[in-house]
């Protein structure tokens, strides 16, 4: 390749070739052995064999896969703290739910500068793992209430700088769970405060949509279902309809949520949303684990029919679900009945390939069948499922007219081993570390594993310092205020120098 200009773009048609090209034909992915992809500007102009035209640049990636970029509908955009809950439970004793003593004086645990850094750091990691379109997610556990315009304006700047395609929206809520003085989970609501937060998020969405950026779009991000009231849900759905933008509503994801909604309304979470008239094709629903009619919920309900008819998309996050001992039941069941399914990472590392691998394995265990889920089913969810959820037929596929969002996955190194089929081998032997090059909107944003302006070592060290600062403050936000050593266990006895 000739030296890239600072813009990362090459004038004129660019031809890419590799051992395998995942193209799109007759409404499905296909594999072109020794195929080519040609793009010009921000659009793909040709996929297949024997391109007849002249090109400005030709790049041969050799023993690699040229693939559409992954669409992450629940993309980690802060310093992941789920690691703190990995071996430290129950969550209400480990600072994952505010005690009342902290809720009464909750404050921002990150500065604006730290929040801006987190977005830049996380966005670069997504690119490194082959994600070309992301809907960021961060935790409100460390916020005074909701997310802010300033934080997401910085996120928009980071996306433009790095070249990541994003849908942004500050999260908002009308309430939160907390641990009362007797060690019981309770709920606090402040609807007026929630409406102010929603109004600010809506103003952000209107401004972002008005910019008509090719990379940065808006979404609405109400927090967990149990933290929102019926009126907030209705206002959100109306605003999403008026602006014609996605709404991501975390739901059907925990026993706490399920019990809260069924106890208050005598309906399942999906039945409740359906009764409010808020479910439609714009709705993205992580995580889909507590759904009536599946083995996870011992209660009758209309959930499966509601999902089938609403047109909403289940956002499946296999790694984070599996880490917490849960899983969607089941990918094959939902897929076979026509429910739309996309994927999200929602944790560190944001390794999309690992996410698919874990999904295939646990889905087969859940189903008790090796035949119920195939490699291409998860690959479809990672690409077409996410694109269709956003109603973007120009994403998630490589065909003429689609956006030039292309990733290169190296299959030629010795860790991969022998290959019989590129996608099946991807699900068995590869990882996000094998993504070497990323093109988004026709711009080379990562080349040979390097992202311009991103110093991986320096940013990781800064992230660790920031993470350590938050962990040190965990006692004040944990029920009973125990010391850090009691909140977070050690795998084995620790011996430190001088002690």
MONOR-V975483 format. One record per residue. PHI is phi in degrees with one decimal (999 if undefined). Layout:
phi->PHI
phi->PHI
This chain:
phi->999
phi->-65.9
phi->-62.0
phi->-73.1
phi->-67.5
phi->-58.1
phi->-70.4
phi->78.2
phi->-112.9
phi->-113.6
phi->-71.4
phi->91.9
phi->-64.4
phi->-119.1
phi->-105.1
phi->-113.2
phi->-137.6
phi->-159.7
phi->-59.7
phi->-135.2
phi->-122.1
phi->-89.2
phi->-94.9
phi->-139.5
phi->-153.6
phi->54.3
phi->64.4
phi->-153.5
phi->-67.7
phi->-135.8
phi->-113.8
phi->-100.1
phi->-68.0
phi->51.3
phi->-91.6
phi->-133.2
phi->-125.4
phi->-120.5
phi->-131.4
phi->-139.1
phi->63.9
phi->-100.9
phi->-123.2
phi->-75.0
phi->-114.7
phi->-161.4
phi->-141.2
phi->148.4
phi->-127.3
phi->57.4
phi->-63.7
phi->-84.6
phi->-95.3
phi->-84.7
phi->-130.2
phi->-84.2
phi->-151.1
phi->-126.2
phi->-128.5
phi->-104.5
phi->-91.9
phi->67.7
phi->-79.8
phi->-147.0
phi->-106.1
phi->-96.5
phi->-132.0
phi->-63.2
phi->-66.7
phi->-82.0
phi->-109.8
phi->-102.6
phi->-83.3
phi->-148.8
phi->-93.7
phi->-56.1
phi->-134.8
phi->-141.8
phi->-83.5
phi->-62.6
phi->-110.3
phi->-63.6
phi->-59.4
phi->-69.5
phi->-98.6
phi->-58.4
phi->-122.9
phi->-129.7
phi->-136.1
phi->-74.1
phi->-61.6
phi->-71.0
phi->-94.3
phi->-120.7
phi->80.6
phi->-85.2
phi->-129.1
phi->-61.4
phi->-75.7
phi->-59.4
phi->-61.5
phi->-85.5
phi->-56.5
phi->-67.3
phi->-140.0
phi->-55.4
phi->-141.6
phi->-71.5
phi->-86.1
phi->-121.4
phi->-79.0
phi->-61.2
phi->-63.8
phi->-66.0
phi->-64.2
phi->-63.9
phi->-61.2
phi->-57.2
phi->-64.6
phi->-61.1
phi->-62.0
phi->-66.8
phi->-61.9
phi->-64.0
phi->-65.2
phi->-62.1
phi->-59.4
phi->-60.3
phi->-103.4
phi->86.6
phi->-83.1
phi->-109.9
phi->-131.6
phi->-135.9
phi->-113.3
phi->-64.4
phi->-134.3
phi->-137.1
phi->-90.4
phi->-86.4
phi->-60.1
phi->-109.1
phi->-111.9
phi->-65.8
phi->-153.9
phi->-116.2
phi->-87.6
phi->-122.8
phi->-59.3
phi->-61.1
phi->-60.9
phi->-84.0
phi->-65.8
phi->-65.1
phi->-63.5
phi->-62.4
phi->-62.0
phi->-63.9
phi->-62.7
phi->-65.5
phi->-64.0
phi->-82.9
phi->92.1
phi->-86.1
phi->-83.0
phi->-136.3
phi->-118.2
phi->-114.5
phi->-168.1
phi->-60.6
phi->-72.1
phi->-142.3
phi->-161.7
phi->-110.2
phi->-169.2
phi->-156.5
phi->-86.5
phi->-154.1
phi->-99.7
phi->-77.4
phi->-67.0
phi->-98.3
phi->78.9
phi->-106.4
phi->-75.9
phi->-132.7
phi->-127.8
phi->-119.5
phi->-127.1
phi->-139.7
phi->-63.8
phi->-62.0
phi->-62.9
phi->-63.0
phi->-64.3
phi->-65.2
phi->-64.6
phi->-62.7
phi->-60.7
phi->-66.4
phi->-66.5
phi->-66.1
phi->-62.1
phi->-61.4
phi->-61.5
phi->-63.6
phi->-67.4
phi->-65.0
phi->-63.3
phi->-68.0
phi->-74.9
phi->53.6
phi->-71.5
phi->-70.9
phi->-107.8
phi->-109.8
phi->-120.2
phi->-110.5
phi->-141.0
phi->-109.5
phi->-131.0
phi->-60.5
phi->-70.5
phi->-51.4
phi->-56.9
phi->-71.8
phi->-96.7
phi->-127.4
phi->-96.1
phi->-55.6
phi->-66.0
phi->-64.7
phi->-63.3
phi->-65.7
phi->-62.5
phi->-63.5
phi->-62.2
phi->-63.1
phi->-66.8
phi->-62.0
phi->-68.7
phi->-65.3
phi->-88.4
phi->57.6
phi->-126.9
phi->-68.5
phi->-125.6
phi->-106.7
phi->-123.3
phi->-62.9
phi->-159.2
phi->52.7
phi->-117.3
phi->-151.4
phi->-65.4
phi->-58.4
phi->-63.0
phi->-59.9
phi->-67.7
phi->-63.5
phi->-71.3
phi->-65.9
phi->-68.0
phi->-83.4
phi->-124.5
phi->54.5
phi->-140.0
phi->-68.8
phi->-53.3
phi->-68.9
phi->-63.2
phi->-63.4
phi->-61.8
phi->-63.3
phi->-65.5
phi->-83.8
phi->73.5
phi->-102.7
phi->-85.1
phi->-159.9
phi->-70.4
phi->-85.2
phi->-82.1
phi->-111.9
phi->-122.8
phi->-78.8
phi->-130.6
phi->70.4
phi->-89.1
phi->-105.9
phi->-126.2
phi->-61.0
phi->96.5
phi->-116.7
phi->-69.6
phi->-81.3
phi->-128.8
phi->-91.9
phi->-158.8
phi->-70.4
phi->179.9
phi->-97.8
phi->-55.3
phi->-64.0
phi->-67.0
phi->-60.9
phi->-61.6
phi->-62.9
phi->-92.0
phi->-76.0
phi->82.7
phi->-72.5
phi->-113.4
phi->-76.1
phi->-102.3
phi->-91.9
phi->-123.6
phi->-59.2
phi->-65.8
phi->-66.8
phi->-67.0
phi->-62.2
phi->-62.3
phi->-101.1
phi->76.2
phi->-122.5
phi->-168.9
phi->-74.7
phi->-116.7
phi->-137.1
phi->-54.9
phi->-67.1
phi->-62.5
phi->-65.0
phi->-63.5
phi->-65.4
phi->-91.8
phi->91.0
phi->-71.4
phi->-75.2
phi->-132.7
phi->-119.4
phi->-119.0
phi->-140.8
phi->-95.1
phi->63.1
phi->-165.9
phi->-102.0
phi->-76.7
phi->-84.9
phi->-85.8
phi->-68.0
phi->-68.1
phi->-59.1
phi->-58.3
phi->-66.9
phi->-60.3
phi->-62.2
phi->-59.5
phi->-60.6
phi->-63.7
phi->-70.8
phi->-60.4
phi->-67.0
phi->-65.1
phi->-59.7
phi->-81.7
phi->65.7
phi->-151.7
phi->-80.4
phi->-92.4
phi->-72.2
phi->-134.0
phi->-112.4
phi->-55.9
phi->-68.8
phi->-65.2
phi->-74.2
phi->-64.3
phi->-60.3
phi->-63.0
phi->-72.4
phi->-120.9
phi->-66.3
phi->-61.0
phi->-67.9
phi->-63.9
phi->-67.7
phi->-61.5
phi->-87.5
phi->56.2
phi->-123.8
phi->-68.4
phi->-92.8
phi->-116.5
phi->74.9
phi->-154.4
phi->-109.3
phi->-153.8
phi->-56.6
phi->97.0
phi->-76.7
phi->-64.5
phi->-81.8
phi->-109.4
phi->-132.2
phi->-121.8
phi->-114.9
phi->-114.1
phi->-72.8
phi->-113.5
phi->-100.6
phi->-89.9
phi->-75.2
phi->-72.5
phi->-71.8
phi->81.0
phi->-82.7
phi->-120.1
phi->-106.7
phi->-143.1
phi->-63.4
phi->-73.9
phi->-64.3
phi->-68.0
phi->-55.7
phi->-76.2
phi->-109.6
phi->-123.1
phi->-95.5
phi->-157.8
phi->-60.4
phi->-66.3
phi->-85.6
phi->-76.3
phi->-105.3
phi->-136.6
phi->-137.1
phi->-119.5
phi->-129.1
phi->56.3
phi->81.1
phi->-110.3
phi->-73.9
phi->-99.7
phi->-143.2
phi->-131.3
phi->52.0
phi->78.6
phi->-116.2
phi->-108.2
phi->-55.3
phi->81.5
phi->-117.2
phi->-96.7
phi->-58.2
phi->-66.7
phi->-64.7
phi->-71.8
phi->-65.8
phi->-64.7
phi->-66.1
phi->-61.3
phi->-63.9
phi->-62.1
phi->-66.1
phi->-62.9
phi->-60.3
phi->-64.8
phi->-69.0
phi->-59.3
phi->-62.5
phi->-96.0
phi->-61.2
phi->-54.7
phi->-72.0
phi->-111.6
phi->-119.3
phi->-55.4
phi->82.6
phi->54.5
phi->-71.6
phi->-67.8
phi->-53.6
phi->-63.2
phi->-86.0
phi->-72.2
phi->-115.6
phi->-76.3
phi->-105.5
phi->-62.0
phi->-137.6
phi->-54.5
phi->-104.6
phi->-123.9
phi->-105.0
phi->-55.2
phi->84.5
phi->-112.9
